[in-house]
Amino acid sequence: MTEKKSLNSLIIHPDIEPGVIDNAMLTRCILEYGPTEEAGRLFAEEGVHLDEATIVRLEFQNILRIDHLWMLKSLTKLTLAHNLIEKIENLELLTGLNELDLSFNKIEKIENLDALVNLEVLTLFHNKIRKLENLDTLTKLLVFSIGDNLIEDYKEMAYLRRFRFLRSVSFKGNPCCDDPMAYQFLKSALTKVTYLDYKIITEEERESGVALFRGLLRRLDETDEKAEKERIAKEEYEAKVEFYALSFVEYLSGPELLDSMFEKDPDGSLLLKLGGELLNFYEDYKEQYVETMAGLVEYAQSAYNARQVEVKLFRDLVDNALADSVSKSKEIVKKFEEKKVGLVNQMNEVIAKFMTKQATLEELEPNIVDLGEAFNDSLYEMWKNLMTIEMQLYEQCEESRTQFAVNLTEMITKLLEVSRGAFGSWRESELVWSTRQSDHLSKLVGNKVLLGDATPELFEVMMDRETMMNLVAQSSDNHLRFIDAREDLLMTRANNWRDHLVTGTNDNEIKRNRDRILEINYFIDNQREAWTDMQMSMTEAVDPEAAALLGDDY
């Protein structure tokens, strides 16, 4: 009789209550590993803001799956060690992460780390990993722990040579470590690594390994050299694209965009497979395109430089006007402070007479009123002058902003005119290409001899004139739509750049003006309150009616 199995026996971890990452677990662990004693009490009272947490430790939580971490936007260090995790996943939003600890889990494959480009420390100790892979984007990696896994070939570690900043590697505990040659290879192959299993690598140890693996290391060096050249070329190309993007003409320098257009056009690509004279026509098309776009790129670069000069002139003008306004405002405040000193001294004399009972409040009232009026007159004069300077500055900046917007519009308009001419020439070249292509293919329609090397798909097309002509027309339509889309992209980005800059400049000036007016009024109110407080200090010794009288007079 077959023994029945209990439900628990079918569960992977029957004796363990699985942990699920949620807000409660995150909050609990942040508090547990957070500040202690009085600082911890205050920290708990303030509450845990998950989006502000920089360090999170989720250890010994029986976690089966990485999830629910997307809200940790400020996270720089994450520890998920000593859990039951079998797959690396759902970390792509933690782009600010510097340290990641996944040690003591059940992970079998390195994956889904591409987005963590700022990662410097990665710990995968004690898992079930057999292969080093999918780490190429972690270019800032400094410390890497892969010890106590299932790597059987120590040459697998040559993968780490690509990390230019890697300085410490932990490898001990893998099956291949039983091979006495393993560490000699690692010490000689990982030339940039300083520490291996937390021990410094000496030059003698490196040289010993070089002697044993000279041939293999030479091949690795050749591969690395090639990869380094490719990396540098890629970085230079990306820098070039980024530079041209400032002028809105990225990918227009050279034939790349034209080649991309044909790659995205299956009909045109199919027809090109006929080769022969058709390829000569294509090369003529490409040459005309490159020449046309070279003119546009050159003009766009000069236009970009001109715009940068215009932006700098405008900002310098605004900064100088602002500095002049601040200087004038300081002089006005200084003059007010000088007047205020005399008025305050006089008021202090009045207060002294009252406090020493040399005169009554009624006797001093005319002096108090006169001093209050004089102070208010000085205060009003300062307010009026400060507001006048601010309004003059605002009007001056408004005139500058208006002229700035006009200048930028003229520059962008001129750029768009040149671009329209260039894209118009591209369209003409496309029509010439399409016509030449159609004429050439018409001569080959139905000619089995001339079509002998054609692919079955192409052969079928070329046996029917209408099918061939439809394909040519469809290819041309695809190309014209591609050209229209690229021109629209340039025009949209150029106009958006101008609108964003002009609108941002206007918004910033309006905000600055409002803040300045609030600042002036706040300063005036503070001065008035300080004067009132000084006056009212006398009321502490008089009855409420006298105090009210003094207040009314003020």
C-alpha positions as a Python dict, from the first residue, in 0.01 Angstrom:
ca = {
    (1, 'M'): (0, 0, 0),
    (2, 'T'): (138, 340, -104),
    (3, 'E'): (222, 570, 184),
    (4, 'K'): (38, 901, 168),
    (5, 'K'): (255, 1212, 187),
    (6, 'S'): (148, 1500, 405),
    (7, 'L'): (109, 1846, 254),
    (8, 'N'): (403, 1975, 457),
    (9, 'S'): (632, 1715, 303),
    (10, 'L'): (568, 1869, -40),
    (11, 'I'): (673, 2217, 70),
    (12, 'I'): (1032, 2312, 1),
    (13, 'H'): (1091, 2448, 351),
    (14, 'P'): (818, 2285, 564),
    (15, 'D'): (959, 2388, 899),
    (16, 'I'): (1019, 2750, 808),
    (17, 'E'): (766, 3028, 797),
    (18, 'P'): (860, 3218, 478),
    (19, 'G'): (930, 3588, 515),
    (20, 'V'): (766, 3837, 279),
    (21, 'I'): (921, 4176, 223),
    (22, 'D'): (659, 4440, 301),
    (23, 'N'): (639, 4778, 471),
    (24, 'A'): (612, 4619, 813),
    (25, 'M'): (926, 4409, 769),
    (26, 'L'): (1120, 4703, 624),
    (27, 'T'): (1016, 4933, 908),
    (28, 'R'): (1092, 4673, 1174),
    (29, 'C'): (1439, 4598, 1035),
    (30, 'I'): (1526, 4965, 991),
    (31, 'L'): (1435, 5029, 1354),
    (32, 'E'): (1617, 4716, 1473),
    (33, 'Y'): (1944, 4811, 1309),
    (34, 'G'): (1896, 5187, 1349),
    (35, 'P'): (2022, 5422, 1623),
    (36, 'T'): (2018, 5296, 1982),
    (37, 'E'): (1935, 5442, 2324),
    (38, 'E'): (1809, 5805, 2321),
    (39, 'A'): (1887, 5855, 1953),
    (40, 'G'): (1695, 5537, 1876),
    (41, 'R'): (1395, 5653, 2077),
    (42, 'L'): (1384, 5984, 1891),
    (43, 'F'): (1431, 5804, 1562),
    (44, 'A'): (1133, 5576, 1635),
    (45, 'E'): (915, 5868, 1745),
    (46, 'E'): (978, 6056, 1425),
    (47, 'G'): (865, 5755, 1224),
    (48, 'V'): (1040, 5563, 947),
    (49, 'H'): (1026, 5719, 602),
    (50, 'L'): (1111, 5437, 363),
    (51, 'D'): (1194, 5671, 76),
    (52, 'E'): (1463, 5834, 292),
    (53, 'A'): (1630, 5514, 419),
    (54, 'T'): (1990, 5482, 299),
    (55, 'I'): (2078, 5151, 466),
    (56, 'V'): (1849, 4848, 499),
    (57, 'R'): (1945, 4510, 649),
    (58, 'L'): (1702, 4223, 596),
    (59, 'E'): (1901, 3935, 744),
    (60, 'F'): (1766, 3604, 883),
    (61, 'Q'): (1413, 3684, 766),
    (62, 'N'): (1353, 3359, 568),
    (63, 'I'): (1291, 3568, 257),
    (64, 'L'): (1216, 3357, -49),
    (65, 'R'): (1179, 3634, -306),
    (66, 'I'): (1322, 3982, -352),
    (67, 'D'): (1030, 4221, -390),
    (68, 'H'): (866, 4538, -261),
    (69, 'L'): (1187, 4744, -256),
    (70, 'W'): (1089, 5001, -519),
    (71, 'M'): (1002, 5267, -260),
    (72, 'L'): (1357, 5270, -117),
    (73, 'K'): (1460, 5553, -348),
    (74, 'S'): (1750, 5675, -134),
    (75, 'L'): (1901, 5334, -64),
    (76, 'T'): (2280, 5303, -93),
    (77, 'K'): (2342, 4982, 103),
    (78, 'L'): (2119, 4672, 99),
    (79, 'T'): (2183, 4351, 290),
    (80, 'L'): (1972, 4043, 213),
    (81, 'A'): (2212, 3788, 359),
    (82, 'H'): (2112, 3465, 539),
    (83, 'N'): (1780, 3412, 363),
    (84, 'L'): (1630, 3161, 120),
    (85, 'I'): (1649, 3370, -198),
    (86, 'E'): (1686, 3167, -517),
    (87, 'K'): (1681, 3442, -780),
    (88, 'I'): (1819, 3794, -812),
    (89, 'E'): (1529, 4013, -925),
    (90, 'N'): (1332, 4336, -873),
    (91, 'L'): (1635, 4552, -797),
    (92, 'E'): (1633, 4762, -1114),
    (93, 'L'): (1490, 5074, -946),
    (94, 'L'): (1764, 5087, -679),
    (95, 'T'): (2003, 5270, -912),
    (96, 'G'): (2174, 5455, -626),
    (97, 'L'): (2289, 5133, -460),
    (98, 'N'): (2662, 5123, -373),
    (99, 'E'): (2670, 4799, -171),
    (100, 'L'): (2468, 4480, -215),
    (101, 'D'): (2503, 4173, 7),
    (102, 'L'): (2327, 3855, -111),
    (103, 'S'): (2549, 3610, 72),
    (104, 'F'): (2421, 3290, 234),
    (105, 'N'): (2126, 3235, 2),
    (106, 'K'): (2038, 2979, -267),
    (107, 'I'): (2107, 3185, -579),
    (108, 'E'): (2208, 2982, -885),
    (109, 'K'): (2262, 3254, -1146),
    (110, 'I'): (2397, 3608, -1154),
    (111, 'E'): (2132, 3814, -1334),
    (112, 'N'): (1916, 4130, -1332),
    (113, 'L'): (2190, 4360, -1200),
    (114, 'D'): (2232, 4568, -1517),
    (115, 'A'): (2065, 4880, -1374),
    (116, 'L'): (2289, 4894, -1063),
    (117, 'V'): (2561, 5091, -1242),
    (118, 'N'): (2681, 5259, -920),
    (119, 'L'): (2747, 4932, -738),
    (120, 'E'): (3094, 4920, -580),
    (121, 'V'): (3064, 4625, -339),
    (122, 'L'): (2889, 4301, -439),
    (123, 'T'): (2880, 4003, -204),
    (124, 'L'): (2752, 3668, -335),
    (125, 'F'): (2934, 3444, -84),
    (126, 'H'): (2784, 3100, -10),
    (127, 'N'): (2534, 3052, -291),
    (128, 'K'): (2501, 2800, -577),
    (129, 'I'): (2655, 3001, -859),
    (130, 'R'): (2853, 2813, -1125),
    (131, 'K'): (2933, 3088, -1375),
    (132, 'L'): (3041, 3451, -1372),
    (133, 'E'): (2814, 3646, -1607),
    (134, 'N'): (2584, 3946, -1651),
    (135, 'L'): (2805, 4188, -1459),
    (136, 'D'): (2934, 4397, -1749),
    (137, 'T'): (2749, 4717, -1656),
    (138, 'L'): (2896, 4725, -1303),
    (139, 'T'): (3196, 4927, -1419),
    (140, 'K'): (3253, 5083, -1072),
    (141, 'L'): (3296, 4750, -894),
    (142, 'L'): (3568, 4765, -626),
    (143, 'V'): (3501, 4464, -405),
    (144, 'F'): (3356, 4131, -522),
    (145, 'S'): (3292, 3820, -312),
    (146, 'I'): (3208, 3495, -493),
    (147, 'G'): (3357, 3253, -240),
    (148, 'D'): (3191, 2929, -133),
    (149, 'N'): (2994, 2879, -455),
    (150, 'L'): (3006, 2603, -719),
    (151, 'I'): (3260, 2736, -970),
    (152, 'E'): (3451, 2436, -1105),
    (153, 'D'): (3687, 2603, -1354),
    (154, 'Y'): (3920, 2862, -1203),
    (155, 'K'): (3974, 3011, -1552),
    (156, 'E'): (3617, 3136, -1519),
    (157, 'M'): (3761, 3410, -1298),
    (158, 'A'): (3932, 3568, -1600),
    (159, 'Y'): (3592, 3733, -1653),
    (160, 'L'): (3684, 3977, -1375),
    (161, 'R'): (3971, 4126, -1576),
    (162, 'R'): (3724, 4365, -1743),
    (163, 'F'): (3662, 4559, -1421),
    (164, 'R'): (3917, 4840, -1419),
    (165, 'F'): (3859, 4944, -1057),
    (166, 'L'): (3829, 4599, -897),
    (167, 'R'): (4076, 4571, -608),
    (168, 'S'): (3949, 4295, -378),
    (169, 'V'): (3816, 3948, -466),
    (170, 'S'): (3701, 3668, -236),
    (171, 'F'): (3708, 3327, -406),
    (172, 'K'): (3787, 3066, -142),
    (173, 'G'): (3551, 2770, -103),
    (174, 'N'): (3474, 2697, -469),
    (175, 'P'): (3538, 2340, -596),
    (176, 'C'): (3818, 2457, -828),
    (177, 'C'): (4012, 2591, -530),
    (178, 'D'): (4126, 2233, -464),
    (179, 'D'): (4341, 2263, -776),
    (180, 'P'): (4685, 2392, -666),
    (181, 'M'): (4706, 2592, -990),
    (182, 'A'): (4391, 2793, -918),
    (183, 'Y'): (4542, 3064, -700),
    (184, 'Q'): (4852, 3094, -914),
    (185, 'F'): (4629, 3167, -1210),
    (186, 'L'): (4416, 3416, -1019),
    (187, 'K'): (4715, 3607, -889),
    (188, 'S'): (4870, 3638, -1233),
    (189, 'A'): (4550, 3692, -1434),
    (190, 'L'): (4378, 3950, -1215),
    (191, 'T'): (4646, 4214, -1254),
    (192, 'K'): (4441, 4501, -1111),
    (193, 'V'): (4329, 4310, -800),
    (194, 'T'): (4533, 4390, -488),
    (195, 'Y'): (4367, 4157, -236),
    (196, 'L'): (4267, 3795, -295),
    (197, 'D'): (4073, 3632, -12),
    (198, 'Y'): (4165, 3932, 203),
    (199, 'K'): (4540, 3877, 157),
    (200, 'I'): (4761, 4110, -40),
    (201, 'I'): (4909, 3968, -362),
    (202, 'T'): (5286, 4010, -381),
    (203, 'E'): (5479, 4075, -701),
    (204, 'E'): (5663, 3746, -654),
    (205, 'E'): (5334, 3556, -647),
    (206, 'R'): (5221, 3731, -966),
    (207, 'E'): (5546, 3652, -1147),
    (208, 'S'): (5525, 3288, -1042),
    (209, 'G'): (5183, 3256, -1202),
    (210, 'V'): (5293, 3440, -1518),
    (211, 'A'): (5563, 3181, -1578),
    (212, 'L'): (5305, 2899, -1559),
    (213, 'F'): (5032, 3058, -1773),
    (214, 'R'): (5231, 3269, -2014),
    (215, 'G'): (5049, 3152, -2329),
    (216, 'L'): (4700, 3181, -2180),
    (217, 'L'): (4775, 3520, -2028),
    (218, 'R'): (4903, 3646, -2363),
    (219, 'R'): (4576, 3548, -2527),
    (220, 'L'): (4381, 3710, -2246),
    (221, 'D'): (4587, 4026, -2287),
    (222, 'E'): (4512, 4032, -2659),
    (223, 'T'): (4142, 3987, -2591),
    (224, 'D'): (4150, 4259, -2324),
    (225, 'E'): (4336, 4495, -2555),
    (226, 'K'): (4075, 4446, -2824),
    (227, 'A'): (3793, 4493, -2572),
    (228, 'E'): (3961, 4807, -2437),
    (229, 'K'): (3987, 4956, -2785),
    (230, 'E'): (3622, 4878, -2845),
    (231, 'R'): (3530, 5036, -2512),
    (232, 'I'): (3726, 5352, -2588),
    (233, 'A'): (3578, 5370, -2938),
    (234, 'K'): (3229, 5327, -2793),
    (235, 'E'): (3286, 5597, -2531),
    (236, 'E'): (3423, 5834, -2793),
    (237, 'Y'): (3126, 5764, -3018),
    (238, 'E'): (2879, 5817, -2732),
    (239, 'A'): (3057, 6140, -2635),
    (240, 'K'): (3036, 6252, -2997),
    (241, 'V'): (2665, 6169, -3010),
    (242, 'E'): (2608, 6354, -2683),
    (243, 'F'): (2801, 6653, -2815),
    (244, 'Y'): (2602, 6662, -3140),
    (245, 'A'): (2279, 6618, -2942),
    (246, 'L'): (2338, 6964, -2794),
    (247, 'S'): (2299, 7091, -3151),
    (248, 'F'): (2001, 6857, -3218),
    (249, 'V'): (2193, 6676, -3497),
    (250, 'E'): (2303, 6352, -3327),
    (251, 'Y'): (2352, 6059, -3567),
    (252, 'L'): (2343, 6294, -3867),
    (253, 'S'): (2720, 6301, -3901),
    (254, 'G'): (2824, 6013, -4123),
    (255, 'P'): (2615, 5739, -4288),
    (256, 'E'): (2484, 5572, -3969),
    (257, 'L'): (2133, 5713, -3990),
    (258, 'L'): (2093, 5623, -4356),
    (259, 'D'): (2213, 5270, -4287),
    (260, 'S'): (1970, 5252, -3997),
    (261, 'M'): (1688, 5362, -4228),
    (262, 'F'): (1753, 5070, -4462),
    (263, 'E'): (1792, 4828, -4170),
    (264, 'K'): (1446, 4924, -4049),
    (265, 'D'): (1303, 4885, -4400),
    (266, 'P'): (1265, 4513, -4484),
    (267, 'D'): (1145, 4589, -4838),
    (268, 'G'): (1442, 4810, -4924),
    (269, 'S'): (1685, 4566, -4763),
    (270, 'L'): (1540, 4280, -4966),
    (271, 'L'): (1578, 4466, -5295),
    (272, 'L'): (1936, 4563, -5211),
    (273, 'K'): (2028, 4196, -5204),
    (274, 'L'): (2026, 4200, -5585),
    (275, 'G'): (2363, 4375, -5561),
    (276, 'G'): (2545, 4470, -5877),
    (277, 'E'): (2476, 4814, -6014),
    (278, 'L'): (2208, 4868, -5752),
    (279, 'L'): (2480, 4882, -5486),
    (280, 'N'): (2660, 5149, -5689),
    (281, 'F'): (2340, 5355, -5688),
    (282, 'Y'): (2313, 5301, -5315),
    (283, 'E'): (2671, 5421, -5261),
    (284, 'D'): (2593, 5733, -5468),
    (285, 'Y'): (2286, 5791, -5249),
    (286, 'K'): (2491, 5749, -4935),
    (287, 'E'): (2760, 5988, -5059),
    (288, 'Q'): (2501, 6256, -5138),
    (289, 'Y'): (2337, 6207, -4798),
    (290, 'V'): (2667, 6236, -4607),
    (291, 'E'): (2761, 6553, -4798),
    (292, 'T'): (2420, 6711, -4735),
    (293, 'M'): (2415, 6631, -4364),
    (294, 'A'): (2776, 6738, -4317),
    (295, 'G'): (2669, 7091, -4412),
    (296, 'L'): (2378, 7078, -4167),
    (297, 'V'): (2595, 6944, -3885),
    (298, 'E'): (2858, 7212, -3944),
    (299, 'Y'): (2598, 7489, -3937),
    (300, 'A'): (2425, 7337, -3632),
    (301, 'Q'): (2754, 7336, -3442),
    (302, 'S'): (2825, 7701, -3523),
    (303, 'A'): (2464, 7786, -3431),
    (304, 'Y'): (2506, 7605, -3098),
    (305, 'N'): (2818, 7809, -3020),
    (306, 'A'): (2634, 8129, -3110),
    (307, 'R'): (2344, 8035, -2881),
    (308, 'Q'): (2583, 7964, -2595),
    (309, 'V'): (2739, 8309, -2640),
    (310, 'E'): (2391, 8465, -2641),
    (311, 'V'): (2291, 8279, -2324),
    (312, 'K'): (2612, 8385, -2149),
    (313, 'L'): (2568, 8750, -2249),
    (314, 'F'): (2212, 8748, -2118),
    (315, 'R'): (2309, 8585, -1787),
    (316, 'D'): (2602, 8823, -1741),
    (317, 'L'): (2370, 9118, -1808),
    (318, 'V'): (2117, 8993, -1552),
    (319, 'D'): (2387, 8913, -1295),
    (320, 'N'): (2543, 9258, -1335),
    (321, 'A'): (2206, 9429, -1306),
    (322, 'L'): (2128, 9225, -995),
    (323, 'A'): (2466, 9305, -840),
    (324, 'D'): (2412, 9676, -909),
    (325, 'S'): (2066, 9656, -752),
    (326, 'V'): (2203, 9486, -442),
    (327, 'S'): (2476, 9749, -411),
    (328, 'K'): (2225, 10036, -432),
    (329, 'S'): (1992, 9863, -186),
    (330, 'K'): (2273, 9824, 65),
    (331, 'E'): (2348, 10198, 43),
    (332, 'I'): (1983, 10283, 109),
    (333, 'V'): (1967, 10047, 408),
    (334, 'K'): (2294, 10191, 537),
    (335, 'K'): (2154, 10547, 524),
    (336, 'F'): (1841, 10431, 704),
    (337, 'E'): (2046, 10261, 975),
    (338, 'E'): (2242, 10583, 1029),
    (339, 'K'): (1918, 10779, 1074),
    (340, 'K'): (1777, 10505, 1291),
    (341, 'V'): (2073, 10520, 1530),
    (342, 'G'): (1999, 10887, 1606),
    (343, 'L'): (1626, 10825, 1649),
    (344, 'V'): (1685, 10522, 1873),
    (345, 'N'): (1927, 10722, 2089),
    (346, 'Q'): (1671, 10996, 2128),
    (347, 'M'): (1399, 10745, 2212),
    (348, 'N'): (1626, 10581, 2470),
    (349, 'E'): (1675, 10924, 2633),
    (350, 'V'): (1298, 10968, 2648),
    (351, 'I'): (1256, 10621, 2799),
    (352, 'A'): (1531, 10695, 3053),
    (353, 'K'): (1356, 11014, 3164),
    (354, 'F'): (1032, 10824, 3206),
    (355, 'M'): (1190, 10530, 3389),
    (356, 'T'): (1378, 10762, 3626),
    (357, 'K'): (1057, 10963, 3677),
    (358, 'Q'): (1211, 11283, 3546),
    (359, 'A'): (898, 11333, 3337),
    (360, 'T'): (553, 11183, 3305),
    (361, 'L'): (416, 11000, 3005),
    (362, 'E'): (190, 11294, 2924),
    (363, 'E'): (486, 11529, 2926),
    (364, 'L'): (691, 11299, 2702),
    (365, 'E'): (406, 11218, 2465),
    (366, 'P'): (486, 11496, 2210),
    (367, 'N'): (849, 11380, 2186),
    (368, 'I'): (739, 11016, 2148),
    (369, 'V'): (494, 11107, 1872),
    (370, 'D'): (752, 11321, 1689),
    (371, 'L'): (1017, 11050, 1706),
    (372, 'G'): (764, 10789, 1589),
    (373, 'E'): (668, 11005, 1293),
    (374, 'A'): (1031, 11067, 1206),
    (375, 'F'): (1104, 10695, 1225),
    (376, 'N'): (804, 10610, 1012),
    (377, 'D'): (903, 10873, 756),
    (378, 'S'): (1254, 10726, 735),
    (379, 'L'): (1111, 10376, 715),
    (380, 'Y'): (871, 10474, 439),
    (381, 'E'): (1147, 10651, 249),
    (382, 'M'): (1363, 10339, 266),
    (383, 'W'): (1072, 10117, 155),
    (384, 'K'): (993, 10346, -135),
    (385, 'N'): (1356, 10355, -251),
    (386, 'L'): (1403, 9981, -218),
    (387, 'M'): (1082, 9912, -409),
    (388, 'T'): (1183, 10161, -678),
    (389, 'I'): (1518, 9988, -725),
    (390, 'E'): (1345, 9650, -743),
    (391, 'M'): (1088, 9767, -997),
    (392, 'Q'): (1363, 9925, -1208),
    (393, 'L'): (1556, 9597, -1195),
    (394, 'Y'): (1245, 9399, -1290),
    (395, 'E'): (1171, 9629, -1584),
    (396, 'Q'): (1533, 9618, -1697),
    (397, 'C'): (1536, 9238, -1677),
    (398, 'E'): (1201, 9223, -1854),
    (399, 'E'): (1342, 9421, -2146),
    (400, 'S'): (1647, 9195, -2151),
    (401, 'R'): (1430, 8882, -2138),
    (402, 'T'): (1214, 9006, -2423),
    (403, 'Q'): (1517, 9078, -2639),
    (404, 'F'): (1672, 8747, -2533),
    (405, 'A'): (1361, 8558, -2642),
    (406, 'V'): (1362, 8743, -2976),
    (407, 'N'): (1730, 8662, -3035),
    (408, 'L'): (1684, 8295, -2951),
    (409, 'T'): (1378, 8271, -3174),
    (410, 'E'): (1573, 8420, -3464),
    (411, 'M'): (1858, 8175, -3407),
    (412, 'I'): (1629, 7872, -3386),
    (413, 'T'): (1430, 7991, -3688),
    (414, 'K'): (1749, 8017, -3892),
    (415, 'L'): (1857, 7669, -3779),
    (416, 'L'): (1522, 7524, -3879),
    (417, 'E'): (1544, 7693, -4219),
    (418, 'V'): (1883, 7533, -4280),
    (419, 'S'): (1756, 7197, -4154),
    (420, 'R'): (1451, 7216, -4381),
    (421, 'G'): (1684, 7273, -4674),
    (422, 'A'): (1903, 6978, -4575),
    (423, 'F'): (1611, 6741, -4522),
    (424, 'G'): (1459, 6864, -4847),
    (425, 'S'): (1780, 6768, -5023),
    (426, 'W'): (1768, 6429, -4851),
    (427, 'R'): (1416, 6374, -4983),
    (428, 'E'): (1532, 6466, -5334),
    (429, 'S'): (1817, 6216, -5304),
    (430, 'E'): (1565, 5956, -5188),
    (431, 'L'): (1344, 6019, -5491),
    (432, 'V'): (1644, 5996, -5725),
    (433, 'W'): (1744, 5670, -5557),
    (434, 'S'): (1392, 5532, -5584),
    (435, 'T'): (1370, 5624, -5954),
    (436, 'R'): (1709, 5474, -6039),
    (437, 'Q'): (1623, 5165, -5837),
    (438, 'S'): (1289, 5125, -6016),
    (439, 'D'): (1444, 5171, -6362),
    (440, 'H'): (1721, 4923, -6290),
    (441, 'L'): (1489, 4660, -6142),
    (442, 'S'): (1249, 4695, -6436),
    (443, 'K'): (1522, 4567, -6665),
    (444, 'L'): (1557, 4254, -6452),
    (445, 'V'): (1190, 4165, -6406),
    (446, 'G'): (1119, 3814, -6527),
    (447, 'N'): (1479, 3751, -6639),
    (448, 'K'): (1561, 3420, -6472),
    (449, 'V'): (1917, 3423, -6602),
    (450, 'L'): (2003, 3757, -6445),
    (451, 'L'): (1818, 3660, -6130),
    (452, 'G'): (1995, 3328, -6094),
    (453, 'D'): (2166, 3411, -5758),
    (454, 'A'): (1864, 3580, -5601),
    (455, 'T'): (1709, 3440, -5285),
    (456, 'P'): (1375, 3257, -5329),
    (457, 'E'): (1188, 3547, -5170),
    (458, 'L'): (1354, 3804, -5394),
    (459, 'F'): (1320, 3580, -5700),
    (460, 'E'): (945, 3560, -5643),
    (461, 'V'): (918, 3939, -5619),
    (462, 'M'): (1121, 3997, -5936),
    (463, 'M'): (909, 3763, -6145),
    (464, 'D'): (613, 4005, -6129),
    (465, 'R'): (647, 4370, -6233),
    (466, 'E'): (353, 4495, -6028),
    (467, 'T'): (480, 4324, -5715),
    (468, 'M'): (826, 4470, -5768),
    (469, 'M'): (693, 4823, -5829),
    (470, 'N'): (472, 4803, -5520),
    (471, 'L'): (771, 4697, -5315),
    (472, 'V'): (981, 4986, -5445),
    (473, 'A'): (698, 5232, -5374),
    (474, 'Q'): (643, 5092, -5027),
    (475, 'S'): (1016, 5113, -4952),
    (476, 'S'): (1024, 5475, -5068),
    (477, 'D'): (722, 5559, -4850),
    (478, 'N'): (896, 5402, -4551),
    (479, 'H'): (1205, 5611, -4617),
    (480, 'L'): (1010, 5936, -4653),
    (481, 'R'): (830, 5870, -4325),
    (482, 'F'): (1167, 5802, -4163),
    (483, 'I'): (1304, 6132, -4297),
    (484, 'D'): (995, 6321, -4183),
    (485, 'A'): (1024, 6173, -3834),
    (486, 'R'): (1389, 6274, -3799),
    (487, 'E'): (1319, 6627, -3920),
    (488, 'D'): (1024, 6656, -3683),
    (489, 'L'): (1247, 6538, -3397),
    (490, 'L'): (1505, 6808, -3472),
    (491, 'M'): (1243, 7082, -3501),
    (492, 'T'): (1056, 6972, -3189),
    (493, 'R'): (1368, 6953, -2975),
    (494, 'A'): (1499, 7287, -3098),
    (495, 'N'): (1168, 7463, -3030),
    (496, 'N'): (1129, 7292, -2693),
    (497, 'W'): (1481, 7397, -2593),
    (498, 'R'): (1402, 7760, -2674),
    (499, 'D'): (1061, 7752, -2504),
    (500, 'H'): (1198, 7580, -2195),
    (501, 'L'): (1484, 7828, -2160),
    (502, 'V'): (1268, 8136, -2219),
    (503, 'T'): (985, 8014, -1995),
    (504, 'G'): (1228, 7908, -1724),
    (505, 'T'): (1402, 8245, -1737),
    (506, 'N'): (1070, 8429, -1708),
    (507, 'D'): (948, 8207, -1425),
    (508, 'N'): (1274, 8246, -1234),
    (509, 'E'): (1264, 8624, -1263),
    (510, 'I'): (901, 8643, -1153),
    (511, 'K'): (983, 8426, -851),
    (512, 'R'): (1291, 8634, -772),
    (513, 'N'): (1089, 8954, -793),
    (514, 'R'): (815, 8821, -564),
    (515, 'D'): (1069, 8690, -314),
    (516, 'R'): (1249, 9025, -315),
    (517, 'I'): (926, 9219, -251),
    (518, 'L'): (838, 8983, 33),
    (519, 'E'): (1189, 9026, 172),
    (520, 'I'): (1160, 9406, 164),
    (521, 'N'): (820, 9405, 333),
    (522, 'Y'): (938, 9154, 593),
    (523, 'F'): (1238, 9375, 670),
    (524, 'I'): (1013, 9682, 703),
    (525, 'D'): (774, 9496, 934),
    (526, 'N'): (1061, 9381, 1154),
    (527, 'Q'): (1192, 9737, 1183),
    (528, 'R'): (847, 9866, 1271),
    (529, 'E'): (794, 9591, 1530),
    (530, 'A'): (1132, 9661, 1689),
    (531, 'W'): (1044, 10031, 1722),
    (532, 'T'): (702, 9946, 1866),
    (533, 'D'): (859, 9708, 2119),
    (534, 'M'): (1096, 9983, 2229),
    (535, 'Q'): (806, 10225, 2276),
    (536, 'M'): (589, 9974, 2452),
    (537, 'S'): (864, 9898, 2705),
    (538, 'M'): (744, 10205, 2887),
    (539, 'T'): (393, 10072, 2923),
    (540, 'E'): (497, 9807, 3175),
    (541, 'A'): (503, 10076, 3441),
    (542, 'V'): (176, 10253, 3349),
    (543, 'D'): (-192, 10167, 3357),
    (544, 'P'): (-372, 10008, 3057),
    (545, 'E'): (-540, 10336, 2957),
    (546, 'A'): (-205, 10511, 2921),
    (547, 'A'): (-67, 10218, 2728),
    (548, 'A'): (-366, 10229, 2494),
    (549, 'L'): (-312, 10602, 2451),
    (550, 'L'): (52, 10547, 2359),
    (551, 'G'): (-48, 10276, 2115),
    (552, 'D'): (-305, 10503, 1951),
    (553, 'D'): (-54, 10781, 1917),
    (554, 'Y'): (184, 10542, 1755),
}
